[in-house]
Amino acid sequence: DFSPGEFLTAKRSETPACDTLIIESTFGHPKYRFPPRADVYDEVAAWCRRHLERGVRPLLFAYSLGKSQESIQQLAARGLRVAAHESIHAISTLYSQLGVTIDARCFDGTFHEGEVGLFPPFKKHRPENLGAVATAVLTGWALEPWGARRSGADVAFPVSDHADYPSLLEFAKATGAREVITLSGFAEELAAGLRKE
């Protein structure tokens, strides 16, 4: 389970040489091809700004570990401030203690002017009685027509901690493995793609 590319909060994943590779296949179907991460975060930031300008609070949903910290950094790089759910804030504090400073305020029931909310994608963690809000989920499943609905959000943006299909193929080939075992998600489809390669 890995994600290729450049991150603000993590070093690029290494490609080990191996004889046998066991690889997750969550997005192991040829239809899963993620756009460049920077472009997606540009879209997320523009979406947030549009809503803030209209007096509507943008709320983003992302997993507490990894994706949330990267999203905070990506939004900060685009001039946006984040108020994060306590679980996200706690993990962000650990990042900071370990040398990767994550600058987000812990959500205390209220928002400061111009803040974007960041919460886990589970309904039990979402704040209530905030007035006008717009919701977006950051997920690889955004490539599916049901991606937003799955998380109860208005829209979905394709941000994933998993590799897409071309990245899985590239990674497997780069390891030099003679045997590749695919598991979970689209394991059969990824295996078929690897056999063609």
Salt bridges, closest charged atoms under 4 A:
ASP1 OD1 - HIS162 ND1 3.02
GLU6 OE2 - ARG12 NH1 3.25
GLU24 OE1 - HIS162 ND1 3.37
ASP42 OD1 - ARG78 NE 2.75
ASP108 OD1 - ARG105 NH1 3.42
GLU115 OE1 - ARG105 NH2 2.70
GLU115 OE2 - HIS112 ND1 3.93
GLU144 OE2 - LYS31 NZ 2.89
GLU197 OE1 - LYS173 NZ 2.89
